[in-house]
Amino acid sequence: MTRSIVRFMQWRVGPDREPDAEAVTFAMECAVCGARSQPRVDAGDGQQWVFAHAGHNPSHHTYREHITRPYRAVMTRTAR
């Protein structure tokens, strides 16, 4: 015999601020050629990458910033 208990739970989701959470990281991507910097904790590192990349590729003027922010889902209570 198989038995199951099913409950509806309420959850919330938000940035993970636990002490063991992954770090927020920043990376820059060239929108012209797709080259991308390594993800770094300091957003300024990506800006330095842009200056270096633009210096080697003077026609590359547009870039995208990619931010990776860890999130956490937490059960808040049983739904009624």
DSSP file (Angstrom, degrees, kcal/mol; ACC not computed):
  #  RESIDUE AA STRUCTURE BP1 BP2  ACC     N-H-->O    O-->H-N    N-H-->O    O-->H-N    TCO  KAPPA ALPHA  PHI   PSI    X-CA   Y-CA   Z-CA
    1    1 A M              0   0    0      0, 0.0     2,-0.4     0, 0.0     0, 0.0   0.000 360.0 360.0 360.0 134.1    0.0    0.0    0.0
    2    2 A T        -     0   0    0      2,-0.0     2,-0.4     0, 0.0     0, 0.0  -0.866 360.0-166.6-105.4 136.6    1.3    3.5   -0.9
    3    3 A R        -     0   0    0     -2,-0.4     2,-0.4     2,-0.0     0, 0.0  -0.960   5.6-177.3-123.9 140.9    0.5    6.5    1.1
    4    4 A S        -     0   0    0     -2,-0.4     2,-0.5     2,-0.0    -2,-0.0  -0.988  14.9-157.9-136.5 146.7    1.0   10.1    0.3
    5    5 A I        -     0   0    0     -2,-0.4     2,-0.5     2,-0.0    -2,-0.0  -0.993  14.4-170.9-122.0 124.6    0.4   13.4    2.1
    6    6 A V        +     0   0    0     -2,-0.5     2,-0.4     2,-0.0    -2,-0.0  -0.965   8.1 172.6-119.1 127.4    0.0   16.4   -0.1
    7    7 A R        -     0   0    0     -2,-0.5     2,-0.5     2,-0.0    -2,-0.0  -0.966  30.4-127.5-129.6 148.9    0.0   20.0    1.3
    8    8 A F        -     0   0    0     -2,-0.4    71,-2.3    71,-0.3     2,-0.3  -0.849  32.5-168.1 -93.5 128.4   -0.1   23.3   -0.4
    9    9 A M  E     -A   78   0A   0     -2,-0.5     2,-0.4    69,-0.3    69,-0.2  -0.856  19.1-128.9-117.8 150.8    2.7   25.5    1.0
   10   10 A Q  E     -A   77   0A   0     67,-3.4    66,-2.7    -2,-0.3    67,-1.1  -0.830  30.8-173.9 -96.3 138.8    3.4   29.2    0.6
   11   11 A W  E     -A   75   0A   0     -2,-0.4     2,-0.4    64,-0.3    64,-0.2  -0.885  14.3-157.7-127.1 156.6    6.8   30.1   -0.5
   12   12 A R  E     -A   74   0A   0     62,-2.3    62,-2.8    -2,-0.3     2,-0.4  -0.972   8.3-157.8-130.1 152.3    8.8   33.3   -1.0
   13   13 A V  E     +A   73   0A   0     -2,-0.4    60,-0.2    60,-0.2    -2,-0.0  -0.987  26.1 135.2-130.8 140.4   11.8   33.8   -3.2
   14   14 A G  E     -A   72   0A   0     58,-1.7    58,-2.8    -2,-0.4    -2,-0.0  -0.969  57.9 -44.9-167.1 175.8   14.5   36.5   -2.9
   15   15 A P  E     -A   71   0A   0      0, 0.0     2,-0.8     0, 0.0    56,-0.3  -0.238  61.1-114.1 -54.6 139.2   18.2   37.1   -3.0
   16   16 A D        +     0   0    0     54,-2.7    57,-0.0     1,-0.1    -3,-0.0  -0.682  42.9 166.3 -80.5 111.1   20.2   34.6   -1.0
   17   17 A R        +     0   0    0     -2,-0.8    -1,-0.1    -3,-0.0    54,-0.0   0.146  29.4 129.1-111.4  16.6   21.7   36.5    1.9
   18   18 A E  S >  S-     0   0    0      1,-0.1     3,-2.0     2,-0.1    -2,-0.0  -0.353  73.2-111.5 -67.7 153.8   22.7   33.4    3.9
   19   19 A P  T 3  S+     0   0    0      0, 0.0    -1,-0.1     0, 0.0    -3,-0.0   0.803 118.6  47.5 -58.0 -29.0   26.4   33.3    5.1
   20   20 A D  T 3  S+     0   0    0      2,-0.0     3,-0.1     3,-0.0    -2,-0.1   0.254  85.1 129.0 -97.0  13.7   27.1   30.4    2.7
   21   21 A A    <   -     0   0    0     -3,-2.0     3,-0.1     1,-0.1    51,-0.0  -0.316  67.1-102.4 -67.4 149.7   25.4   32.0   -0.3
   22   22 A E        -     0   0    0      1,-0.1     2,-0.1     3,-0.0    -1,-0.1  -0.338  45.6-100.3 -63.6 154.0   27.3   32.2   -3.6
   23   23 A A        -     0   0    0      1,-0.1     2,-0.4    46,-0.1    -1,-0.1  -0.440  31.4-108.9 -75.7 150.9   28.7   35.6   -4.4
   24   24 A V        -     0   0    0     -2,-0.1     2,-0.3    45,-0.1    45,-0.2  -0.667  44.3-161.9 -73.1 133.0   27.1   38.0   -6.8
   25   25 A T  E     -B   68   0B   0     43,-2.1    43,-2.5    -2,-0.4     2,-0.4  -0.886  12.7-154.0-124.8 156.1   29.2   38.1   -9.9
   26   26 A F  E     +BC  67  40B   0     14,-3.1    14,-2.5    -2,-0.3     2,-0.3  -0.972  13.9 173.4-127.9 138.5   29.6   40.5  -12.8
   27   27 A A  E     -B   66   0B   0     39,-2.0    39,-3.5    -2,-0.4     2,-0.4  -0.988  19.6-140.8-141.8 150.6   30.8   39.9  -16.4
   28   28 A M  E     -B   65   0B   0     -2,-0.3     9,-3.0    37,-0.2     2,-0.4  -0.885  13.0-163.8-112.9 145.6   30.9   42.0  -19.5
   29   29 A E  E     -BD  64  36B   0     35,-2.6    35,-2.7    -2,-0.4     2,-0.5  -0.992  21.6-125.6-129.7 134.9   30.1   40.8  -23.0
   30   30 A C  E  >  -B   63   0B   0      5,-3.1     4,-1.8    -2,-0.4    33,-0.3  -0.683  14.2-155.4 -76.7 123.6   31.0   42.5  -26.3
   31   31 A A  T  4 S+     0   0    0     31,-2.4    32,-0.2    -2,-0.5    -1,-0.1   0.628  89.8  54.8 -75.7 -12.0   27.7   42.8  -28.3
   32   32 A V  T  4 S+     0   0    0     30,-0.6    -1,-0.2     3,-0.1    31,-0.1   0.925 128.2   7.8 -84.9 -50.9   29.7   43.0  -31.5
   33   33 A C  T  4 S-     0   0    0      2,-0.1    -2,-0.2     0, 0.0    -1,-0.0   0.540  93.0-119.7-113.9  -9.1   31.8   39.8  -31.3
   34   34 A G     <  +     0   0    0     -4,-1.8    -3,-0.1     1,-0.3     0, 0.0   0.461  56.9 151.9  85.2  -0.1   30.5   38.0  -28.3
   35   35 A A        -     0   0    0     -6,-0.1    -5,-3.1     1,-0.0     2,-0.4  -0.346  27.2-161.0 -62.5 148.9   33.7   37.9  -26.4
   36   36 A R  B     -D   29   0B   0     -7,-0.2    -7,-0.2    -9,-0.0     2,-0.1  -0.991  14.6-126.5-140.7 141.2   33.1   37.9  -22.6
   37   37 A S        -     0   0    0     -9,-3.0     9,-0.1    -2,-0.4     3,-0.0  -0.339  41.4 -93.1 -75.5 164.6   35.1   38.7  -19.5
   38   38 A Q        -     0   0    0      1,-0.1   -10,-0.2   -11,-0.1     2,-0.1  -0.540  50.2 -96.7 -72.6 145.0   35.4   36.2  -16.7
   39   39 A P        -     0   0    0      0, 0.0     2,-0.3     0, 0.0   -12,-0.2  -0.450  51.7-178.5 -63.5 134.9   32.8   36.6  -13.9
   40   40 A R  B     -C   26   0B   0    -14,-2.5   -14,-3.1    -2,-0.1     6,-0.1  -0.938  37.9-131.5-134.7 156.3   34.2   38.7  -11.0
   41   41 A V  S    S+     0   0    0     -2,-0.3     2,-0.6   -16,-0.2    -1,-0.1   0.798  95.9  68.4 -75.5 -30.5   32.9   39.8   -7.7
   42   42 A D  S >> S-     0   0    0      1,-0.1     3,-1.5   -16,-0.1     4,-0.6  -0.830  71.5-154.3 -95.8 117.7   34.0   43.4   -8.4
   43   43 A A  H >> S+     0   0    0     -2,-0.6     4,-1.2     1,-0.3     3,-0.7   0.791  91.7  68.3 -61.1 -28.1   31.9   45.1  -11.1
   44   44 A G  H 3> S+     0   0    0      1,-0.2     4,-1.9     2,-0.2    -1,-0.3   0.781  87.9  65.3 -63.2 -27.4   34.9   47.4  -11.8
   45   45 A D  H <> S+     0   0    0     -3,-1.5     4,-1.7     1,-0.2    -1,-0.2   0.883 100.3  51.3 -62.2 -37.7   36.9   44.4  -13.2
   46   46 A G  H <X S+     0   0    0     -3,-0.7     4,-2.0    -4,-0.6    -1,-0.2   0.867 106.6  53.5 -67.0 -36.6   34.4   44.1  -16.0
   47   47 A Q  H  X S+     0   0    0     -4,-1.2     4,-2.0     1,-0.2    -1,-0.2   0.891 106.9  51.6 -66.0 -38.2   34.8   47.8  -16.9
   48   48 A Q  H  X S+     0   0    0     -4,-1.9     4,-2.1     1,-0.2    -1,-0.2   0.885 107.2  53.8 -63.6 -37.7   38.5   47.3  -17.1
   49   49 A W  H  X S+     0   0    0     -4,-1.7     4,-3.0     1,-0.2     5,-0.2   0.913 105.9  53.3 -61.5 -42.4   38.0   44.4  -19.4
   50   50 A V  H  X S+     0   0    0     -4,-2.0     4,-3.1     1,-0.2     5,-0.3   0.925 108.1  50.1 -59.2 -45.4   35.8   46.7  -21.7
   51   51 A F  H  X S+     0   0    0     -4,-2.0     4,-1.9     1,-0.2    -1,-0.2   0.921 113.8  44.9 -60.5 -43.5   38.6   49.2  -21.9
   52   52 A A  H  X S+     0   0    0     -4,-2.1     4,-1.5     2,-0.2    -2,-0.2   0.921 115.4  47.0 -65.8 -44.3   41.1   46.6  -22.8
   53   53 A H  H  X S+     0   0    0     -4,-3.0     4,-1.5     1,-0.2     3,-0.2   0.923 113.2  48.2 -65.6 -44.3   38.8   44.9  -25.4
   54   54 A A  H  < S+     0   0    0     -4,-3.1     6,-0.2     1,-0.2    -1,-0.2   0.855 107.7  57.0 -65.0 -34.0   37.8   48.3  -27.0
   55   55 A G  H  < S+     0   0    0     -4,-1.9    -1,-0.2    -5,-0.3    -2,-0.2   0.866 113.2  39.1 -64.1 -35.4   41.5   49.2  -27.2
   56   56 A H  H  < S+     0   0    0     -4,-1.5    -1,-0.2     1,-0.2    -2,-0.2   0.665 127.0  36.9 -85.7 -17.6   42.2   46.1  -29.2
   57   57 A N    ><  -     0   0    0     -4,-1.5     3,-2.4    -5,-0.2    -1,-0.2  -0.681  68.1-179.1-134.9  77.9   39.0   46.4  -31.2
   58   58 A P  T 3  S+     0   0    0      0, 0.0    -1,-0.1     0, 0.0    -4,-0.1   0.669  80.5  57.0 -59.2 -19.2   38.3   50.1  -31.8
   59   59 A S  T 3  S+     0   0    0      1,-0.1     2,-0.9     2,-0.0    -5,-0.1   0.465  82.3  96.1 -91.0   0.5   35.1   49.5  -33.7
   60   60 A H    <   +     0   0    0     -3,-2.4    -3,-0.1    -6,-0.2    -1,-0.1  -0.793  39.5 150.4 -94.3 104.1   33.5   47.6  -30.8
   61   61 A H        +     0   0    0     -2,-0.9     2,-0.4     1,-0.0    -1,-0.2   0.567  45.6  73.6-111.0 -13.7   31.4   50.1  -28.9
   62   62 A T        +     0   0    0      2,-0.0   -31,-2.4     0, 0.0   -30,-0.6  -0.886  52.6 171.5-116.8 138.2   28.5   48.2  -27.4
   63   63 A Y  E     -B   30   0B   0     -2,-0.4     2,-0.4   -33,-0.3   -33,-0.2  -0.927  21.0-142.0-138.9 157.5   28.6   45.9  -24.4
   64   64 A R  E     -B   29   0B   0    -35,-2.7   -35,-2.6    -2,-0.3     2,-0.5  -0.961  13.1-140.9-121.2 140.6   26.3   44.0  -22.1
   65   65 A E  E     -B   28   0B   0     -2,-0.4     2,-0.5   -37,-0.2   -37,-0.2  -0.883  13.0-159.6 -99.3 132.4   26.7   43.5  -18.4
   66   66 A H  E     -B   27   0B   0    -39,-3.5   -39,-2.0    -2,-0.5     2,-0.5  -0.958   7.1-169.5-112.6 121.1   25.7   40.0  -17.0
   67   67 A I  E     -B   26   0B   0     -2,-0.5     2,-0.6   -41,-0.2   -41,-0.2  -0.943   7.4-160.5-112.7 128.1   25.0   39.9  -13.3
   68   68 A T  E     +B   25   0B   0    -43,-2.5   -43,-2.1    -2,-0.5    -2,-0.0  -0.939  15.0 176.7-109.4 114.7   24.6   36.5  -11.6
   69   69 A R        -     0   0    0     -2,-0.6     2,-0.1   -45,-0.2   -45,-0.1  -0.970  26.0-130.7-121.3 117.0   22.7   36.9   -8.3
   70   70 A P        -     0   0    0      0, 0.0   -54,-2.7     0, 0.0     2,-0.3  -0.425  24.4-162.4 -69.6 140.3   21.9   33.8   -6.3
   71   71 A Y  E     -A   15   0A   0    -56,-0.3     2,-0.4    -2,-0.1   -58,-0.0  -0.831   4.6-152.7-119.5 159.7   18.3   33.4   -5.1
   72   72 A R  E     -A   14   0A   0    -58,-2.8   -58,-1.7    -2,-0.3     2,-0.5  -0.998   6.7-145.5-135.3 136.2   16.8   31.3   -2.4
   73   73 A A  E     -A   13   0A   0     -2,-0.4     2,-0.4   -60,-0.2   -60,-0.2  -0.883  21.4-172.7-100.6 132.0   13.2   29.8   -2.1
   74   74 A V  E     -A   12   0A   0    -62,-2.8   -62,-2.3    -2,-0.5     2,-0.4  -0.988  24.6-127.2-130.3 131.2   11.9   29.6    1.5
   75   75 A M  E     -A   11   0A   0     -2,-0.4   -64,-0.3   -64,-0.2     3,-0.1  -0.631  25.8-178.7 -74.2 126.7    8.7   28.0    2.7
   76   76 A T  E     -     0   0A   0    -66,-2.7     2,-0.3    -2,-0.4   -65,-0.2   0.840  54.5 -40.6 -98.0 -38.8    6.9   30.5    4.8
   77   77 A R  E     -A   10   0A   0    -67,-1.1   -67,-3.4     0, 0.0    -1,-0.4  -0.974  67.0 -71.7-175.1 170.1    3.8   28.6    6.0
   78   78 A T  E     -A    9   0A   0     -2,-0.3   -69,-0.3   -69,-0.2     2,-0.1  -0.596  49.1-127.0 -75.0 131.9    1.1   26.2    5.1
   79   79 A A              0   0    0    -71,-2.3   -71,-0.3    -2,-0.3    -1,-0.1  -0.462 360.0 360.0 -75.3 152.5   -1.5   27.6    2.7
   80   80 A R              0   0    0     -2,-0.1    -1,-0.1   -71,-0.0   -71,-0.1   0.412 360.0 360.0-101.8 360.0   -5.1   27.3    3.7
